[in-house]
Amino acid sequence: MSILSRRHLLRRAALSADATGAPGPTRAPAPPTAEADAPAGGLRFPPGFGWGAATSAYQIEGAAKEDGRGESIWDTFSRTPGRTRNGDTGDVAADHYRRWPEDLDLMRDLGLRSYRFSVSWPRIQADGTGRPNQRGLDFYRRLVDGLHERGIAPMVTLFHWDLPQALQDAGGWENRDTAHRFADYATAVFEGLGDQVPVWLTVNEPKTVVQNGYLWGHHAPGRQDADAAYLVAHHLQLAHGLAVRALRATGSPARIGPALNLHPCYPADDTAAAAAATRLYDGYENRLYLDSIFTGAYPADVLADLGPDSRLARGITDGDLEIISSPVDLLAVQYYTPIYVTAGGGTAQRWPTSEAEWQQIYPDGMYDILTRVTRDYGPVPLTVTENGLPCPDTLGADDTVDDAGRISFLRDHFAAAHRAIGAGVPLESYHVWSLLDNFEWAEGYDQRWGLVYVDYPTQRRILKRSAHWYRQVIADNGL
């Protein structure tokens, strides 16, 4: 790989502003609270639309050393000085492992129809291999049964970044064997939870693992190795395909698919150079994952840019792409931000950002990415499994949290999704990120993304204004 390619890959991972004059980050002003809850225009979603919310295991469960759970790479990373803001860890998080009945009651009271959560791999296999830990399986079985009792459909993600540390010590996702260990783990979970899970998601945001974990280094395992990064991408995709095949082998009628964070890419100006740079940028951001799953091939422009001697190119063996492109039942789409690409291959800011400075607020990007997937890859059923933003939430003296900015954000993105449905997109459900305030990876507990405020010293849950608003959206099945 050329030095130029390495530099461009790191710039992509950083989602940085263009150094040649793009403006620095500006945050969206908080919208006025008056009339923030007013109806947006009578938009109704299809009958039975699956309104939900999402979480992940390491971000909410806590109980890091209980009931046979092993160490994950996020335990190691977050406990390493300087890796997370304030040295925060997920050791306690939102204490969901103990408080899950209360949290399920909250979901019921909000009217959720679907709940997307993840299973902790080291809670099932402490070292990533071998006989499953029954205490871990029992916890998730209680969770799934509790959801059914409350009329909420479980949607279970198998991998949301918490790789067992023992597998990382053996090479992690750079080691092809990790994909096969993932298939074994997936089989154990399929058999342990049985037919009580109607929808499985395989690998959450492989691109984030690649970029943040191996290019930029600010997520576990904290590497900065561009050549290793795209071998990791291949092995994550292989793990996805092997898990799909593992589910089929059980004879289960459940549905399965990947969860991809997709960023619509736009030229930052009208030049041919910006258009060409945007095409390649989109290859790394989106087509690397979409094409391999839906067409059985990696994008030719990305392979050419990486070069024939890249570890990705050398890591592909006969039959890999057939496994990766094993037919799926649905695609989970996660949308947070657009990307504007300059002629030089950098990025520029065009819209205000949220408290997360990488997130430009552009609701039309939701419409664009949903319609693009349907246009380019056919009418595969879609679900939005993450969309949201952090807000500067504070608990008022009257025990309320007025997060009007989150309401405005969600309303605009719901409306964009509704427009996409009208354009023929087979969107089945929408999961807000996140149900609860939680451990936000490298940002620790500084950013609050939840519909429900968590008072961490007491673990008390308080519904934010957005939660009350969302409850009404669900009850009305629309805006």
N, C-alpha and C positions, 0 to 999 in steps of 0.2 A: 504494500500500500504506500502511495506517495505521501510525502510530508504535507502536500496541499490537501489531500483527501483526509488525513488525520486532523488537520486544522479545521476543515469544514465539518467533520463529524463532531468534534468537540463544540463547535459553535452551534450546531443543531441541538446538541444535548442541553446546552445552557439556555436555549431560547432567548439569547441576549439581543439587545437592540443593536442595530447596525452601527458600526463604529464611525461611519462616514457622515453622520449627521442626523440619524434618527433621534427623535426626542426621547428623553429619559422617561421612566414610568411616572404616570400621574394616576391617581386613584379616582374612581367614580365618586362624586359627591353623594352623600346620603340623601335619598329622595325625601321630600316632605312627608310627614306621617299622615297629614290630613288626606282623606279619600284614598289612601293607599290600598284599602281593602275593597274598593268599589268594583263592581262587575266589569269585565273587559269587553263584553259584547255578546254574551249568550252562546259561547262556543261549547258544543256538546261532543263528547268523545263516543266511540262505538260502544254499544251495550256490552257489559262484561269487561270493559277495559281494566287492566291490572294495575291499579295505583298502588305503589309500594314505597319502601325505603330500603336503604342498604347500609351494611356495616362490614367490617372484616375482623377476623379473630384477634390478631395481635393488637389491633387498635382499641378494642373494647373489653376483652375477656379478663385480663389480669390473671391471677392465680398461676403465675409463671412457673412455680415449682411444685404444683399440687397434682395429686392423683396420677403420678407417673409421667407427667409431661417432660420432654427433653428440652435441650437448649436449641434455639433457632438462631439463624444469622442475625436477626434483629435483636435478640437478647445480647449477643456479643457486640454488635455495632453500637447499640444505644448505651451500653455500659462502658464504652471506650471514651475516655475524656475528650471533649471537643467535637464529638460527632453529632450530637443533638443539642438543640437550644436548651440552655439551663441544665444540661446533663439529664434531661427527662428520659424515662424509660417506660416500657409498657408493662412493668411488673404488676401494677395494680390497675392502671388504665381506668375504665369505667366500672370495673368490678362486676362485669356482666356474668362471669362464671358463677357467682353466688346470687346475683340479683336477677337472673333471667326470668323468673315468673313475673316479677314486677314489670320488667321491660316488655314482656309479651302482653301483659294487661294494658300497658300504654299503647301498644300497637293496635290492640283490639279497640280501645277507646277512640283512637284516631280514625278507625275504620279501614285500616290498611287491608288490602286484598292480597298482597304479596310481600314477602320479606326475603331479601337477598342477603345471605351471610356466608362466611367462609369457615371451613374446617381447618383447624391448626394441625398441620402435618406432624410436628413433633409431639402433639398430644395423642396422636394415633400410633406413631412409631417413634419412640424417643430418639433413635439414631438413624431414622429414615429407612430401616429395613426390618424384616422379620415379622413375627407374629404381632398382630395389632393389640394395643393396650385396651382392654375391655372397658376400663373406667372412662377412657376418653370417648370411645364409641357410645357408652351409656349416656354421657352428657349430651351428645348431639341427638341421640334418640329421644331423650326427654324433651329437648328443644323442639324437635320436629313434631313429636306427639302434641306438645303444648300449642304449637301453631295450629295444627289441625283442630284441636279442641276449640280454638278461638276463631275458626273459619278463615285462617290465613294460609295461603299457599306458600310452602317453602321453596326457595330457589337457592341451591347450594353451590358455592364455588369451592373447588378442590384445592387451588393454590392461589393464595393472595400474599406471596412474597416471603412467608416464614419458612424458608428451607431449613431442615434440620442441620445444625452446625456440624454434625459428624459427616454429612455428605459434602458440606463445603470443605471440610478438612481433606476430603478425598478428591477435591477438584471442583466441586460444585457443578454449576451448569456448563462449565468448560469440559466436563467429563461426560462423554456420551452415555455412560452407564446410568447417570442420574435420570435420564429420560425413562429408562426401563424401570428404575426403582420407583419413579412416579407412577408408572402404570400398575405396579404391584400395590402401591399405596392406594391408588384409585379403586382397584378391585376390592381391597379390604373395606373401603368406605361404602362402595356399592353394596357389598354383601351385608355389611353391618347395619345400614339404614334401609335396605330393601326397597320395597315399592312405595314407601311413604314419601319419597322425593320425586315430584313430577318433572322437575327441570334441574339439570346439572350444568354448571359452567366449569370448564377445564382450567385454563390458566388466565389469571387476571392480568391484563396490561403487560404482556411480555415486553413491549416497547419501553415501558418505564424501568423494568429490570435492566434492559440493555443500556439505555441512556443514563439513567440516574445511578445505577449500580456499577456499571462498567466503563462508561465514558467520562462522566463528570465526577463520579465517586462520592456523591453526597447521600446515597442510599446504600444499604448493605448489599454486597460485602465491601463497598468502598474502594473499588478498583478504578484505575484510569488507564485502560488498555483498549484502544480502538479495535485492534485486530481480534482480541479475545471477545470483544463485545458482540460481534456478529456471528461468531461460532456459538456463543450463548443464545443468540436469537434462533439459530437453527435448532439447537437442542430443546429450547422451549417449545418451538413449533412441533418438533418430533414428539415431545411429551404430550402435547395436545392430541395429536393424531393417535398415539398409542392409548391414551385414555378413552377416546371415542371408541376404538376397537375393543377395549376392555369392557366397556358398558354393553356393547352389542353382544359380546361373548356370553354375558350373563343371561341374555334373553329378556332383559328388562324392557318394558314398554316406555320407559322414561325418555325424555328428550334431552339432547346434549348439544353444546356449542361452545365457542370461545368467547371471552370478554375482552374486547379491544378498545383502547382509547384512541379515537380517531380525530385528527386535527385537520380541518379543511385548510388547504394552502393556497394563497393568493399572491400574484405578483405585487410587489410594492410600488411598481410604476409600470408604464406602458411599453417599456423597451423589450426587444426580442431577447436580450440577455437575461432580463428578469423572468420572462416566461420560461426560458430554458432552465434557469436555476430553480424555478418553482417546480417544474416537472420532476427534476431529480430529487429535490427536497421531499416532495410528495412520495417519491419512491421509498425513501427511508422512513418517512412518518407513517405511511398508510399501506402502500402497495406491497411492501416486503411481507406483510402479514396477511393482507387480504388475498393477494394473488396466490400465495403458496397454499392457502386453505381452499380457495374456491376455483383455482385454475390448475393447481398442481405444478406450478413453476414460480421461481423467484423472478422479479423484474429484471429484464436484460440490462437496463441502464444502471441499476444498482450493482449488479454483478460486475459489469464493466468498470464502474467507478471504484469498486473495491479491488478489482484486479484478480487475475487467474490464480495468483499465489496466496490469496487471502485465506485465512483459516476457515472462513465460511465455505468458500469454493472447495477447499481441500477436504472439508468435513462432510460433504454430501456423499452418501453412498447409494448404491443401487436400491431402489425401492423406497427411499426416504420420502420423496415427494408424493408417492402414492399413499403412504401412511398419513402424511400431513394433510392430504386432501381427502381423507375419508369423509364421506357425506355427513353433514351436520344437520340438525333439525331447526336451528335458529342461530342468530348472531346477536350477541349482547354488545351494544354500542355505548361508549362512555365519551361524553363531549363536555369539554371545559373551555376551550379557547381556540381561536383561529391563529394561523401563522402567516405573516406577510414577509415574503422573501425578496431580497434585493438582488440586483444584477450580480453582485459578488458572492452570492450564496449565504449572506448573513440574514438577519431578521430585523424587522422594524415594527414599531408600535403604531397602531392606527386608532385604537379605542382605549377608553379608560380601563384601568385595572382594578381588581378587587384587592383585599388585604393580602392576597397571594400575588405578588407582583408579576409573576409569569402569566397570570390569567387575564387576558383581555376580554371584556364583556361585550359579546357580539351574538345576540340570540339568533340572527339569521344564519349563523354558522351551523346551528342545529338543523335547520331546514336543508341547508346545502349538503351536509354530510349524510343525512338520512336518504335524501333523494339520490345522491351520487351512488351510494351503496346499492340501492335498488336498480338504478340505471345500469351500472357497470357489472353487477354480479347476479342479477335476476331477483325474483320475488321471494327470497329467503325471509322467513318471519324474523322480525326484529323486536328487541326489547331494549329500552334505555335502562342501563343498570347503574349509571352514576351521572349526576348533574347537580351542581350546587355551587356554593361559594362560601368563603369565610366572611364573617361580619364582626365588627368590634362590639360583640354582645356583652352587656353588663346587666347584672341583676338589680332591679330597682328596689326602692324601699318598700314598694307595695307587692314585692315578690313576683314581678312580671319582667319579661324581656321583650323590648320593642324593637324587633329586627325588620323594620319596614323595607330595608334594602333587599333582604332575602325574598320577601314577598314579591317585590317588583321584578327581581331577577327570575324567579320561578314562573311568574305569570307570563313574562315575555317568552321564556323558553317553552312553556307548555303551549302557548299560542303558535310558536314556530313548528312544534311537533304536530299540532292539529292541522296546520297548513300542509305539512308533509303527508299526513294521512289522506287529506283531500286530493293530493297529487298522485295517490296510488301506492304510497309506502305501506307495507303490511306491518305496521307497528302495533304490538299487542299489549305492551305495558311500559310503565315509566317508574323508575325508582329514584327517589331523591337521595343525594348524598349530603348529609348522612342522617340516620335516625337520631343518633346521640352525638354530643360533643365527645371527642376522643383524642387519642394519641395520634398526632398528625405527623408521623414519621420524623424527618429531620427537624421539623418545626416544634416538636414536642407538644406541649399543651397551650402554646401561645395563640394558635389559630383555632377558632370555634366554627365548625361546619354544620353542627347539628340542628335539627328541628326542635330538639329537646336539650335544654341547658343542663349541664352536669356541674353541680357544686362539688368540686373534687374533694375538699376536706371532709365533707359529710356524705358524699355520693348521692345527695338528694337530686331528684329529677324534677325539672320545672318546664312545663310546656311554654315555648316561645310563642310570640304572636303569630309567627309563620306556621307553627303547628296547628293552632286553632283555625287559621285560614285554610291550610291544606285539608283539614278535616271536612270543611265545607265544600272544597273542590271535589273531594272524593264522594261526599254525599250527593252532590249535584251532578257528578260525572262530567264536570266541565267548569268553564269559567263564566 
